[in-house]
């Protein structure tokens, strides 16, 4: 099989699975998962072959670029449906196909009792197609199409339980908030076309430096384009100020939260900015904004995550926070570190969500952590895997999160963004704290599970994916991130970002264990440990041979002393209320005014014209009597008038 | 044969006005068709009169007059056929009752 066919298979299999499940799924009943899970297993296999081929250099130094057909032949605007596979794509393919495959398997167990699960699996396949198209797309417009398709599948899956009002509202909210960002994105694409005259990634990125050097493009134009593209990323990756949709998106089934709203789709923004790195690296001002927005979101979301009680919401804010890290990393010019964190985060956050799903499943659809506790003995596998993921996200060596997070922090310090580093280190401590708060409240504290619920471990289709995900969550950092700053991931990604590094003038120094890098590493690990220990002290921990009792009284006292902060965090800094006021109340007034204007003025004019026509028609109709002699009289009079006027004119 | 063109033209206009009056005033469809014939023949008379008094036009006038006669015959045939068809439907020859086209 040729390489192109293999890449196409990655796209064709999920969409075929979607079509078949959509048509025949209902008839398959309880086995409706068969087609779609099979399709994704094959997709994963094809994806792994492509990844292996690409990363070992089997597709040549530039990767695989091919055109399927001419998509839009419209005069001077010519656009192909072309695909590009390079090392960046390969990195994303690993995350998307692997987590997608495991989530599909997990969903067999999780959705077992849902009568509409054929719909669920069809949507999941559709999402996989969209996401893989997004990753493989070779030009901006195709990327945008895939971008919208993942938005659509996200909408469908958030609102999967559409009879629940909150789910329907959350789906709508996600869709609308994303539109705000997409407006900027689409204008950005238009701006690229008008300035550079092409939308193909390779054309744009090779032309851009020359056009900038020859003065055909001003630097402010590039900054503008970069900011507009970033708008789209802000929407899709739920960064401040468009972060409000992601926590609400947790209304969807938990596998969806894991796959779409933690591990893959929300990374699309990071991927897009990384893909457009030649544009961003020529726009230093835009980079600073990216870094600022990213690190601010990281801090904001981490503070909110401290007090939430819904287990999935804690994880949602944690996702926001980690995505903030990635954008901060992109902003300081550490593209490879951002993608590295994207990969590790995809695995451990996907695992955390699947674990939370397992917990929710085990306690019979309860999501409030105040009604959990003491589950560690009843759900041992879930507990063990979630503990691994929590340590990983907290950045404790040698688990995955440590390597990627430390690279981001190190890069921001070395590239001179000391504020980003400082906030990032603080957020690392907060991360460890809220993750172990979640662990404590769920697994260790006194049981608040209602007496008629008997928590149980989940079926094998659910815990096997958990175990499989725990392996990369634990070891991926060590496998591809060691040694720091020159690990496997850097060997893969540094060629992709070499041009950008050169433009930015990023110093490429070796990692100094006994120098500044080692010191930074110690500081960040120390901070994370402080957060972790504090949290364990307050919320408890139970490991074989080591029990720490939770201290609810101390927690009470502390939150009472920090009342204003606690309330602010609990109410998510009132962003939802602010937007409600701005866009729902005030926007509602404006909308009603516009509605009135439309109903009375615009429609009034249109209806007025119509009424006038009807009225004049009714009046003028009387001339038409239908009697032939009246018409003949008209003809005769006309003839006379013409003859008379001829006489008058010629007589003169 | 008179030697004055005016006399012919006066007769022609008299005939034409008679025809026009008949067409406008009579309600019977047959009478209206007859009035049309009258008008056509008035025009024909004018044409041959012009032809007779202007040697350059004699041949042309005769041809045109013949053509008008032929057209008039065809028109009378078609007109009568229509009138008969309507008469079969409506049972009346009076044109002011033929007003279905009004609505």
Interface residues (C-beta under 8 A of the other chain):
Chain A: X624 X625 X626 X627 X628 X629 X632 X633 X636
Chain B: X20 X23 X24 X27 X32 X95 X96 X98 X99 X100 X101 X102 X103
